[in-house]
Amino acid sequence: MIVRGGFGAREMDAAVLADQDIIRVSEATELIDDAEMTARSVEKRWAAVTIITKDGARYEAEPRSARGDVDAPLSEDEMRDKFHMFADPVLGRARAEKIRALCLRFDALDSKEFAGLLDLVLAAP
C-alpha cells in the first residue's frame, strides 16, 4: 500500500509482488507482535504503526482498529467500491455486479436465483 497507494486484487499479482520498490519496503519492514494488540485483536483488528526514516525522523500512528471494523464501519458506497476493487479484476465488472445485485437481495432470492448466484460465485474466473 505504501508503494502503490492502495491495496486490491492487482497488488497480489506475482509481477507486482516482485517489484523492486515493494521488495525494498518489505525488507525494511519489521512486524512486531505486541501482546496487548494481540489481546485486543480477538474481537477487532487493532494495529499501530511507527515509521523511522533513514535520517532518524519518527512518524507514529496511535493504536486503532481498521476501517470497516465494528467501531469504524464502511458506508454503503465504500463497501460497494471495496467489493469492486477486489472482484472486478478477477471476475470482470459485469459478473461482479451480478453477484453484488443478487447478494443485496439474498434473503428474498428464490431457488432459481440462488442457484444462479452459486453458479456465479463457484465458477472459475
C-alpha positions as CSV (number, residue, x, y, z in Angstrom):
1,M,0.0,0.0,0.0
2,I,2.8,2.4,0.8
3,V,4.4,1.9,-2.6
4,R,1.3,1.8,-4.8
5,G,-1.1,3.9,-2.8
6,G,-3.7,1.2,-2.3
7,F,-4.3,-2.5,-2.0
8,G,-6.5,-4.6,-4.1
9,A,-6.5,-7.7,-6.2
10,R,-4.0,-6.3,-8.6
11,E,-1.5,-5.9,-5.8
12,M,-1.5,-9.7,-5.3
13,D,-0.2,-10.3,-8.8
14,A,3.2,-12.1,-8.9
15,A,4.7,-9.4,-11.1
16,V,3.6,-6.7,-8.6
17,L,5.0,-8.6,-5.7
18,A,8.3,-8.9,-7.5
19,D,8.5,-5.2,-8.0
20,Q,11.8,-3.9,-6.6
21,D,10.2,-1.0,-4.7
22,I,7.8,-3.4,-3.0
23,I,10.7,-5.8,-2.1
24,R,12.8,-2.9,-0.8
25,V,10.0,-1.7,1.5
26,S,9.2,-5.2,2.6
27,E,12.8,-5.9,3.5
28,A,12.9,-2.7,5.5
29,T,9.7,-3.5,7.4
30,E,9.7,-5.3,10.8
31,L,6.5,-6.7,12.2
32,I,6.4,-6.8,15.9
33,D,3.9,-8.9,17.8
34,D,2.6,-6.9,20.7
35,A,0.8,-8.9,23.5
36,E,-1.7,-6.0,24.1
37,M,-2.6,-5.7,20.5
38,T,-2.9,-9.4,20.1
39,A,-5.3,-9.5,23.1
40,R,-7.4,-6.7,21.6
41,S,-7.5,-8.4,18.2
42,V,-9.7,-11.2,19.5
43,E,-12.7,-9.1,18.6
44,K,-11.2,-6.3,16.5
45,R,-8.1,-5.9,14.2
46,W,-6.0,-3.4,16.1
47,A,-2.7,-2.1,14.9
48,A,-0.2,0.7,15.5
49,V,2.4,1.9,13.1
50,T,5.8,3.6,13.6
51,I,7.9,4.6,10.6
52,I,11.5,5.6,11.2
53,T,13.2,7.1,8.2
54,K,16.9,6.8,7.3
55,D,17.6,10.3,8.7
56,G,16.0,9.2,12.1
57,A,12.7,11.0,11.8
58,R,9.9,9.1,13.5
59,Y,6.3,9.0,12.5
60,E,3.7,7.2,14.6
61,A,0.1,6.3,14.3
62,E,-1.8,5.6,17.6
63,P,-3.3,2.2,18.0
64,R,-6.7,1.8,16.3
65,S,-8.9,-0.7,14.6
66,A,-9.1,-0.9,10.9
67,R,-11.7,0.9,8.8
68,G,-14.6,-1.4,8.3
69,D,-14.4,-2.8,11.8
70,V,-17.5,-2.5,14.0
71,D,-16.3,0.8,15.5
72,A,-15.4,2.3,12.2
73,P,-17.9,0.9,9.7
74,L,-17.7,1.5,5.9
75,S,-20.5,3.4,4.2
76,E,-22.6,1.6,1.6
77,D,-20.6,3.3,-1.1
78,E,-17.3,2.3,0.5
79,M,-18.4,-1.3,0.7
80,R,-19.5,-1.3,-2.9
81,D,-16.2,0.3,-4.0
82,K,-14.2,-2.2,-2.0
83,F,-16.1,-5.1,-3.4
84,H,-15.5,-4.0,-6.9
85,M,-11.8,-3.2,-6.2
86,F,-11.2,-6.9,-5.4
87,A,-13.8,-8.6,-7.6
88,D,-13.7,-6.7,-10.9
89,P,-10.0,-7.6,-11.8
90,V,-10.7,-11.3,-11.1
91,L,-14.3,-11.7,-12.3
92,G,-14.9,-8.8,-14.6
93,R,-17.2,-5.9,-13.8
94,A,-20.4,-7.4,-15.3
95,R,-20.1,-10.7,-13.3
96,A,-19.1,-8.9,-10.1
97,E,-22.1,-6.6,-10.5
98,K,-24.5,-9.6,-11.0
99,I,-23.1,-11.2,-7.8
100,R,-23.4,-8.0,-5.9
101,A,-27.0,-7.4,-7.0
102,L,-28.0,-10.9,-6.0
103,C,-26.3,-10.6,-2.6
104,L,-28.1,-7.4,-1.9
105,R,-31.4,-9.3,-2.2
106,F,-30.1,-12.5,-0.7
107,D,-32.9,-13.0,1.8
108,A,-35.5,-12.7,-1.0
109,L,-33.9,-15.0,-3.6
110,D,-36.0,-17.8,-4.9
111,S,-34.3,-21.2,-5.6
112,K,-33.6,-20.4,-9.2
113,E,-31.9,-17.1,-8.3
114,F,-30.0,-18.8,-5.5
115,A,-28.7,-21.4,-7.9
116,G,-27.7,-18.6,-10.3
117,L,-25.8,-16.9,-7.5
118,L,-24.0,-20.2,-6.7
119,D,-23.1,-20.6,-10.3
120,L,-21.6,-17.1,-10.5
121,V,-19.5,-17.4,-7.3
122,L,-18.4,-21.0,-7.8
123,A,-17.4,-20.9,-11.4
124,A,-13.8,-20.4,-12.3
125,P,-12.9,-16.8,-13.1
